[in-house]
Amino acid sequence: MGYWFEDPILRNLAPLALSTSIRGLSTIFGTPRIFVGTNVLPSGPPIGPTTMDALAPRCVAKRAFVVTDEFNQRYAPKLTAFLESGGFTCSVWDQTLPEAPMENVSDCAAEMAAFEPDMIVALGGGSVMDLAKAAWLLYERPDIEDLGMVSPLEPLNLRQKAFLVAVPTTSGTGSECTGAAVLTDSAAHRKVPIAHAELVPDVAILEPEFTLTVPPALTAGTGLDVLAHAMDAVTTPAANDYTLPLALRAVEMVFEWLPKAYQDGGDREARHRMMIASNIAGIAFGMSGCHLTHSFGHALGAVFEMHHGLAVGFFIPHTLQFCQTVTDKHLLICKALDIPASDPGQGLENLVARVREFLISLEVPLALKDFGIGPEEFEEKLPQLVEFAHGDIDGFFSPRPITAAQCEMVMRYAYEGKDIDF
């Protein structure tokens, strides 16, 4: 099976197209219409404008297809009651599987086609968001036979049948504000990212109460995904005056509020703030892209079936160290976190130390071997790790280009928990 990001022409054009110089010629900044707070899905008579004002006028048939999973199905009654109060007929599909397998996407798209909705609603975490975007794409474009070959450069002409609403139940992916989705090619045991501007949801509804039951380990993993998004969005060459303030603010918020949400899942303010942090980090990296944390993390997650947020968060120190030879943008993060930095070298050392302390506070190991990956298994699967990491689209946007040999070195250093010194 081929993938769109293996096209050599696109591989060469993508980093140039997102570079600061080219983006400076024509920058497009767009987000969904965002509703956030504890009354975004009111159950009683509303006072003034409500979320429904952004939904009902766009729907003639008022048929809403809700994509969720077994865990998040518990929130569907509140959502559907709100939609039904506005005259919608709802169908809830709760069969999303973790990591969004491609065959699962096809099943969902078939159910969409049978129901014929004019509004798709994704209710859940990252896997649900990813699957809903891909299934909506197939619903709109049944002529597309291979999701792995959907190019970000070709028009899709979506929204002929329905528009997309995102209701996140975790504070992590920021997918409610991005045109990205990560699917799983089960046959190849590989993560397949797809990206297109037309996949950005039209409306994002952020209800912090939906995140209160997220367990501590998942709270940590999803929160580290936010941190990886934000830090990559600072250091990538595609960062700009719109995305940098958002990314830096998200970094500040994660360091302040994630430990509180981790320690006390019922802390409503911490949950609310982390949902905002996830959202603004999503806007930032949606406009500027991620880089090496995600190429390494996608590989690790696919090969060892590790949670996405945990995998990308683990690689934050390694990415900072690898990129420091070509950029000193990490000093912006030092300034945001009030970390001493008399020069770039000291700033990097102090920032990496701060990140590692943060990971330890969330009970995240600092070496791959401490995840229970034995040396024999690591050596056996290392070639696949390298192949996936070096071929991942996010790696193309690294400020420092990386070779396959360097990917292998990073993985070996990460396994032992060593500093990147090359």
C-alpha positions in Angstrom: 0.0 0.0 0.0 1.3 3.5 -0.9 0.9 6.7 1.1 0.6 10.3 0.0 3.6 11.4 2.0 5.8 9.0 0.2 5.5 11.1 -3.0 9.0 12.5 -3.6 7.7 15.7 -5.1 5.4 16.4 -2.2 8.2 15.4 0.3 10.4 18.1 -1.2 7.7 20.8 -1.6 6.0 20.4 1.8 8.8 21.9 4.0 9.3 24.7 1.6 5.6 25.5 1.4 5.4 25.8 5.2 8.7 27.7 5.6 8.6 31.2 7.2 9.6 32.9 4.0 6.9 31.3 1.8 4.2 31.6 4.5 5.1 35.2 4.8 3.9 35.8 1.3 0.5 34.4 2.0 -0.6 33.3 5.5 -4.1 31.9 6.0 -5.3 31.7 9.6 -8.6 30.0 10.2 -10.3 28.2 13.0 -13.7 26.7 13.7 -16.3 28.7 15.5 -15.5 27.8 19.1 -17.8 27.5 22.0 -16.3 26.7 25.4 -17.6 26.4 29.0 -20.0 24.5 31.2 -23.1 25.9 29.5 -22.3 25.2 25.8 -25.0 22.4 25.7 -27.8 24.1 27.8 -30.6 21.8 29.0 -33.0 24.5 30.0 -34.4 27.6 28.2 -31.4 29.6 27.0 -30.8 33.2 27.6 -29.4 34.9 24.6 -27.5 33.2 21.7 -26.5 29.6 22.1 -24.4 26.9 20.4 -27.6 26.0 18.4 -27.4 29.3 16.5 -24.3 28.0 14.8 -25.8 24.6 14.0 -29.5 24.7 13.1 -29.3 27.4 10.3 -26.8 25.3 8.4 -29.0 22.2 8.3 -32.1 21.7 6.1 -32.8 18.1 7.0 -31.5 18.5 10.6 -30.1 14.9 10.7 -27.1 14.6 13.0 -24.8 11.5 12.9 -22.8 11.3 16.2 -19.6 9.4 16.0 -18.3 8.2 19.4 -16.9 5.1 21.1 -17.9 2.7 23.9 -16.4 4.9 26.6 -17.7 8.3 25.5 -21.1 7.0 24.6 -22.1 8.0 28.2 -22.0 11.6 27.1 -24.2 11.1 24.0 -27.5 11.5 25.8 -26.6 15.1 26.9 -25.5 15.9 23.4 -28.4 14.4 21.6 -30.9 15.9 24.0 -29.5 19.3 23.2 -29.6 18.6 19.4 -33.1 17.2 19.6 -34.2 20.4 21.4 -33.2 22.2 18.3 -35.3 19.9 16.0 -32.5 17.4 15.0 -33.0 13.7 14.5 -29.9 11.9 15.8 -28.2 8.6 15.1 -25.4 7.6 17.5 -22.6 5.3 16.2 -20.4 4.1 19.1 -18.2 1.6 17.4 -14.9 3.6 17.1 -11.9 1.5 17.9 -8.7 2.8 19.5 -6.2 4.4 17.0 -8.8 4.5 14.2 -8.1 1.4 12.0 -8.9 2.1 8.4 -11.4 -0.8 8.2 -13.2 0.8 11.1 -13.4 4.1 9.1 -15.1 2.2 6.2 -17.7 0.7 8.6 -18.5 4.1 10.0 -18.8 5.7 6.5 -21.2 3.0 5.4 -23.5 3.8 8.4 -23.3 7.5 7.6 -24.3 6.9 4.0 -27.3 4.8 5.2 -28.5 7.6 7.6 -27.8 10.5 5.2 -27.0 13.2 7.7 -26.4 16.9 7.0 -24.3 17.2 10.2 -21.5 15.0 11.5 -20.6 15.3 15.2 -17.4 13.7 16.6 -17.9 13.1 20.3 -14.7 11.7 22.0 -11.0 11.8 22.1 -8.3 11.7 19.4 -9.3 8.4 17.9 -12.9 9.4 17.6 -12.0 12.8 16.0 -9.6 11.1 13.6 -12.1 8.4 12.6 -15.0 10.9 12.2 -13.0 13.1 9.9 -11.9 10.2 7.7 -15.4 8.7 7.6 -16.9 12.0 6.8 -14.4 12.3 3.9 -15.6 8.9 2.5 -19.2 9.9 3.0 -18.7 13.1 1.0 -16.4 11.4 -1.5 -17.3 7.7 -2.0 -15.1 7.7 -5.1 -12.0 7.8 -2.9 -10.7 4.2 -2.6 -7.5 4.8 -0.7 -7.3 7.1 2.3 -3.6 6.7 2.4 -3.3 8.6 -0.9 -5.4 11.6 0.0 -3.1 14.5 -0.8 -3.2 17.9 1.0 -2.6 19.6 -2.3 -5.7 18.4 -4.1 -9.1 19.9 -3.5 -11.6 17.6 -1.9 -14.8 19.8 -2.3 -16.3 18.6 1.0 -19.4 20.0 2.7 -21.7 19.1 -0.2 -23.6 16.7 2.0 -22.7 17.6 5.6 -20.5 19.8 7.8 -18.4 18.7 10.8 -18.8 19.5 14.5 -16.2 18.4 17.0 -16.9 17.8 20.7 -13.7 16.7 22.4 -13.8 14.7 25.7 -10.1 14.8 26.4 -7.7 17.6 26.6 -4.9 16.5 24.2 -5.2 16.3 20.5 -6.6 19.7 19.6 -8.1 17.8 16.7 -11.3 20.0 16.9 -9.2 22.8 15.4 -7.0 21.0 12.9 -7.2 19.4 9.5 -5.2 16.4 10.6 -6.2 12.8 11.4 -4.0 9.8 12.2 -5.3 6.4 11.1 -3.9 2.9 11.5 -3.1 0.7 8.6 -3.6 -2.6 10.5 -2.1 -4.8 7.8 1.2 -2.8 7.8 1.1 -2.0 11.6 1.7 1.6 10.7 0.3 5.0 11.6 -1.0 6.9 8.5 -1.4 10.7 9.0 -3.7 12.5 6.6 -3.9 16.3 6.5 -6.1 18.7 4.5 -7.4 22.2 5.2 -10.9 21.0 4.3 -10.9 18.6 7.2 -10.8 21.4 9.8 -14.2 21.1 11.7 -16.7 23.9 11.2 -17.7 24.2 14.9 -15.8 23.1 18.1 -17.8 22.6 21.3 -15.7 22.4 24.4 -17.5 21.1 27.4 -15.0 20.7 30.3 -17.4 18.5 32.3 -16.9 15.7 29.7 -13.2 15.4 30.8 -13.8 14.9 34.6 -13.9 11.1 34.4 -10.6 10.8 32.4 -8.3 8.6 34.5 -4.9 10.0 35.7 -2.7 8.0 33.3 -4.8 9.1 30.3 -4.9 12.7 31.7 -1.1 12.7 31.7 -0.8 11.2 28.2 -3.3 13.6 26.6 -1.7 16.5 28.4 1.7 15.6 27.1 0.3 15.6 23.6 -0.7 19.2 24.2 2.8 20.0 25.4 4.4 18.3 22.3 2.1 20.2 20.0 3.0 23.5 21.6 6.7 23.0 21.8 7.0 21.8 18.2 4.8 24.7 17.1 7.4 27.1 18.7 10.5 25.5 17.2 9.3 24.5 13.7 10.4 26.8 10.8 6.7 27.4 10.0 6.0 29.2 13.3 4.8 32.8 12.8 3.4 35.8 14.6 0.0 34.2 14.8 1.0 30.8 16.1 3.9 31.6 18.5 1.8 33.4 21.1 -0.7 30.6 21.2 1.9 27.9 21.4 3.8 29.6 24.2 0.6 30.3 26.2 -0.3 26.6 25.8 3.1 25.6 27.2 2.6 27.9 30.2 -0.9 26.5 30.8 0.2 22.8 30.6 3.0 23.3 33.2 0.5 25.1 35.5 -2.6 23.0 35.1 -1.8 19.5 34.0 -0.3 18.4 37.3 -3.4 19.7 39.1 -5.7 17.8 36.7 -3.5 14.7 37.1 -3.6 14.8 40.8 -7.3 15.7 41.1 -9.4 14.7 38.2 -12.4 16.5 39.8 -10.6 19.9 39.7 -13.0 21.7 37.4 -10.8 24.7 36.9 -7.8 22.6 35.9 -9.9 20.6 33.5 -11.3 23.8 32.0 -7.8 25.3 31.6 -6.4 22.2 30.1 -9.2 22.0 27.5 -8.4 25.6 26.5 -4.6 24.8 26.4 -5.3 21.8 24.1 -7.5 23.9 21.9 -5.0 26.8 21.4 -2.1 24.4 21.0 -4.2 22.6 18.3 -4.7 26.0 16.5 -1.0 26.7 16.7 0.2 23.4 15.4 -2.6 23.2 12.9 -1.3 26.3 11.3 2.5 25.5 11.7 2.7 21.8 12.0 4.5 19.4 14.4 7.9 17.9 13.8 10.1 15.3 15.4 8.2 14.6 18.6 5.5 13.2 16.4 7.6 11.4 13.8 9.3 9.6 16.7 6.1 9.2 18.6 4.1 7.8 15.7 6.8 5.2 15.2 7.0 4.2 18.9 3.2 4.1 19.2 2.8 1.9 16.1 5.5 -0.6 16.9 5.0 -0.9 20.6 1.3 0.0 20.8 1.9 2.9 23.1 -0.6 5.7 23.8 0.0 8.5 21.3 0.3 11.3 23.8 2.7 9.4 26.0 4.8 8.5 23.0 5.2 12.0 21.7 5.6 13.6 25.1 8.4 11.2 25.9 10.4 12.5 23.0 10.2 16.2 23.9 13.7 16.3 25.5 15.3 14.4 22.6 13.7 16.7 20.0 14.8 19.8 21.8 18.4 18.5 22.1 18.6 17.3 18.5 17.3 20.6 17.1 19.4 23.0 19.2 22.3 22.9 16.7 20.2 24.9 14.2 17.8 26.9 16.3 17.6 28.8 19.5 13.9 29.2 19.6 13.8 27.1 22.7 14.8 30.3 24.4 11.3 31.6 23.8 10.0 28.6 25.9 12.6 29.4 28.6 11.3 33.0 28.8 7.7 31.8 29.0 8.5 29.4 31.8 10.9 31.9 33.5 13.8 29.4 33.1 17.3 30.9 33.5 19.1 31.1 30.1 22.2 33.3 30.0 23.0 31.7 26.6 21.3 29.1 24.3 23.3 26.2 25.8 22.4 26.9 29.3 18.8 27.6 28.4 18.6 24.2 26.6 20.1 22.4 29.6 17.8 24.0 32.1 14.7 23.5 29.8 15.4 19.9 29.3 15.9 19.4 33.0 12.6 21.1 33.7 10.8 18.9 31.1 12.3 15.8 32.7 11.2 16.9 36.1 7.7 17.4 34.7 7.7 13.9 33.1 8.7 12.4 36.4 6.0 14.2 38.3 3.5 12.5 35.9 5.2 9.1 36.5 6.5 8.9 32.9 9.8 7.0 32.5 12.8 8.8 31.0 14.2 5.8 29.1 12.4 3.4 26.7 13.8 0.4 28.5 11.8 1.5 31.6 8.6 1.1 29.7 9.2 -2.7 29.9 10.7 -3.0 26.4 13.5 -5.6 26.7 16.8 -5.3 24.8 16.1 -8.2 22.5 12.7 -6.9 21.5 14.1 -3.4 21.0 16.9 -4.6 18.7 14.4 -6.8 16.8 12.0 -3.9 16.2 14.6 -1.1 15.8 14.7 -1.3 12.0 10.9 -0.8 11.8 11.1 2.0 14.3 13.7 3.8 12.2 11.7 3.2 9.0 8.5 4.6 10.4 10.2 7.6 12.1 12.3 8.6 9.1 9.4 8.2 6.7 6.8 10.1 8.8 5.5 13.3 7.3 6.0 15.3 10.5 9.7 14.7 10.4 9.9 16.7 7.1 9.1 19.9 9.1 12.0 19.6 11.5 14.2 22.6 11.7 17.1 20.2 11.5 16.8 17.6 8.7 17.3 14.1 10.0 18.7 11.0 8.3 17.8 7.4 8.9 21.1 6.8 10.7 20.4 9.7 13.0 16.9 8.3 13.7 18.5 5.1 14.8 20.9 6.9 17.0 18.0 8.9 18.6 16.2 5.7 19.3 19.2 4.0 20.8 19.9 7.1 23.0 16.2 7.2 24.0 16.3 3.5 25.0 19.1 4.2 27.5 17.8 7.6 28.5 20.9 9.4 27.3 21.2 13.0 26.2 21.3 13.6 22.5 24.9 14.9 21.8 25.2 14.8 18.1 
